[in-house]
Amino acid sequence: MKIIIGTPTAGGTVTTAYARSLTNLTLELSRLKAAYALAMIDGSDIIKARNIIASEALADPACTHVLFLDSDMDVPRAVFQRLLEAGHDLAGAIYPKRQLDLDRYTQLIREGVRPEQARAASSEFVVGFSSSQITVQSGWCKATVLGTGCLLIKRNVLEALASGGQVAQIASSLPEGGPLYDFFGPLSKPDGARMSEDFSFCVKATQAGFTVWALADADVGHMGTQRYTARFSDHLAYMSKRS
């Protein structure tokens, strides 16, 4: 097993939480006796950065996985352990956006809702589903799209996209060798708006026959003006009580 850890950055900076997450990840990879390499691409074009990281990983015949870990993520070691041991082709942790509806949170607390459920119910999550019926088993659920902040991708997903026509080759050669593929090029929504690069990648992967597996009970922080954190499973628990 060889993992390429992919981190796009802007302005050459990462958060303290990212440094902690990277340490957690490398400790877990060392426990598994897995080889790894860090691929960091700095710049304002995150689509280009993700494309380069994924394409260079594909060009490395020893690479078995790409694990995207964004520079503003705070991920416990246990989450990496679960991702690496699950064996899914495409799997990641559900995490909240960097925002919290404070008015809603305050109202729910006043109503006696437990703090963790109030926080989850007042958060938006970087994930999408094809149905409102979401089944969670052992913390895992099937999603339609998922954020790339903490996402593990097996090599066979990249190979299938590159050979099956889901992604275009946009350059003939990378500095490390091999072609550059447009894995993360945005797709268009039915209303003409552009889908985000991470959601676009997931749509391409599902069109190629892969399932997006998501950890619903992960306590993953998304760093902004504070550590935004909420478990999606707590959101589901709150919603089930209201229905």
C-alpha positions, 0 to 999 in steps of 0.5 A, spaced: 500 500 500 502 506 498 498 513 499 499 519 496 496 525 501 494 530 497 493 537 500 492 544 495 494 550 499 492 557 498 498 562 500 502 557 502 499 556 509 496 550 513 492 550 519 495 548 526 489 543 526 491 540 519 498 539 522 495 535 527 491 531 522 497 530 518 501 527 524 495 523 526 494 520 518 502 518 518 502 515 525 496 511 522 499 509 516 506 507 520 502 502 524 499 499 517 506 499 515 504 503 508 508 507 504 506 514 503 508 521 500 505 528 501 503 532 495 502 539 496 500 544 490 500 551 492 495 556 488 489 559 487 486 554 482 484 548 487 481 544 481 488 545 477 491 543 484 487 537 485 487 534 478 495 535 478 495 531 485 490 525 482 494 525 475 501 524 478 498 519 483 495 515 477 502 516 474 506 512 479 505 505 478 506 504 486 500 508 488 494 504 491 490 510 493 490 518 494 487 521 500 485 528 500 486 532 506 485 539 506 489 544 509 483 547 514 481 540 516 481 537 523 481 529 523 482 524 529 486 518 528 480 514 529 477 517 522 483 515 518 483 508 521 476 507 519 477 510 512 483 505 511 481 499 514 474 499 510 476 497 503 471 502 500 473 504 493 471 511 494 470 513 502 470 520 506 468 523 512 462 528 512 464 534 515 460 541 516 461 547 512 464 553 516 458 556 518 453 555 524 446 558 524 447 561 531 439 563 532 437 556 530 442 553 535 440 558 541 433 557 540 434 549 540 438 549 546 432 553 549 427 548 547 432 543 551 435 540 545 442 536 547 448 541 545 451 536 540 444 535 536 442 543 536 449 544 533 448 539 528 441 541 526 444 548 526 449 546 521 450 545 513 454 539 511 458 538 505 454 532 502 448 530 498 444 524 497 439 522 492 433 520 497 431 523 504 431 516 506 438 515 509 441 508 512 447 508 517 450 502 518 456 502 523 457 509 522 457 508 514 452 511 509 451 511 501 452 518 499 451 521 492 456 527 493 461 528 498 466 533 500 474 532 498 476 535 505 478 528 507 476 523 502 480 516 500 480 514 493 483 508 490 487 507 484 482 503 480 477 509 481 482 514 477 484 508 472 476 507 470 475 515 469 481 516 465 480 510 461 472 510 460 471 517 458 468 520 464 474 525 464 478 528 459 486 528 458 488 536 458 495 535 457 500 530 454 505 530 460 506 532 467 513 534 470 513 527 474 511 523 467 504 521 465 498 525 462 494 530 466 487 528 467 481 533 468 478 529 474 475 535 478 473 539 472 466 542 474 460 539 471 453 543 470 447 543 474 440 542 470 439 550 472 446 551 468 450 553 474 457 550 476 457 544 481 463 544 485 469 540 483 469 535 489 461 534 488 463 533 480 468 528 481 463 524 485 458 524 480 463 522 475 465 516 479 458 514 480 457 514 473 462 510 472 459 505 477 462 506 484 459 508 490 460 514 495 461 511 502 461 517 507 462 516 515 456 519 518 458 519 525 465 522 524 467 528 529 471 532 524 473 539 524 472 544 519 477 550 521 475 557 520 474 563 525 473 557 529 473 550 529 466 548 526 464 541 528 458 537 528 456 529 527 451 528 521 449 522 525 446 527 530 443 531 525 439 525 523 437 523 530 434 530 531 431 530 524 428 523 526 425 525 532 421 531 529 418 526 524 
